[in-house]
Structure formats: structure tokens, C-alpha cells
């Protein structure tokens, strides 16, 4: 794959094969922002993930939804 020249700051990761988990990944801790700005960015990022999950839950049915929720707990 060709290098796009960008580093992803937020995404999702299933974790290692021995201990998979759904979580968000940060590959870069920016020194351009102070602590409060970093916390605000983190809050906005987590809000986007919460919105995505709540929208996805409306489309996921029955046992599949229960399996995913059990895995996330």
C-alpha cells in the first residue's frame, strides 16, 4: 500500500489476538495541544464513537446485538 503521509490519531482496534477488545486507538500523542485541549479532543472523539454505537444498535437485531453487548462488557 502507498503511504498517504498521515498518522491516524483515532480509530478502532480489536486488540491483540490473545486478548481482543473493541476500543479506540491513538497512535500519536500530540505535543501541540495542552492538557485541556487534549481532553476536549478526547471527549469529542468518544462522543463520535458513542453516536456511532447508538446508531448501529438500532440496525442490529436480537442475538447478534446481545453477543456484541456481552463482548463489549
C-alpha positions in Angstrom: 0.0 0.0 0.0 1.1 3.5 -0.7 1.9 5.8 2.3 -0.7 8.6 2.5 1.6 10.7 4.6 -0.7 10.9 7.6 -0.7 9.3 11.0 -4.1 8.2 12.3 -4.9 9.6 15.7 -8.2 7.9 16.4 -9.6 4.7 15.1 -10.6 1.3 16.4 -8.6 -1.8 17.3 -9.7 -5.3 18.1 -6.5 -5.6 20.3 -4.1 -8.5 20.4 -5.2 -12.0 19.3 -4.7 -13.3 22.8 -6.9 -10.6 24.4 -9.2 -9.0 21.8 -11.3 -5.9 22.7 -13.1 -3.2 20.9 -11.5 0.1 21.8 -10.2 3.2 20.1 -6.6 3.6 19.3 -4.3 6.6 19.4 -1.1 6.3 17.5 0.1 9.8 18.3 0.1 11.9 21.4 0.3 15.5 20.1 2.5 18.0 21.9 0.8 20.8 20.0 -2.1 20.8 22.5 -2.2 21.5 26.2 -3.9 19.0 28.6 -7.3 20.7 28.5 -7.3 20.8 24.7 -6.3 17.1 24.6 -9.1 16.2 27.0 -11.6 18.2 24.8 -10.5 16.4 21.7 -10.8 13.0 23.5 -14.3 13.9 24.7 -15.3 14.8 21.1 -13.8 11.6 19.8 -15.6 9.5 22.4 -18.8 11.3 21.6 -18.5 10.3 17.9 -18.0 6.7 18.9 -21.0 6.8 21.2 -23.1 8.2 18.4 -21.9 5.6 16.0 -22.6 2.8 18.5 -26.1 4.1 19.3 -27.0 4.4 15.6 -25.6 0.9 14.9 -27.6 -0.6 17.8 -30.8 0.4 16.0 -29.8 -1.7 13.0 -28.5 -4.8 14.8 -31.1 -7.4 15.8 -31.7 -9.9 18.5 -28.9 -12.4 19.5 -26.3 -10.6 17.4 -26.9 -7.4 19.4 -26.7 -9.4 22.7 -23.5 -11.1 21.6 -21.8 -7.7 20.8 -23.0 -6.1 24.0 -21.7 -9.1 26.0 -18.4 -8.8 24.3 -18.1 -5.1 25.0 -18.8 -5.6 28.7 
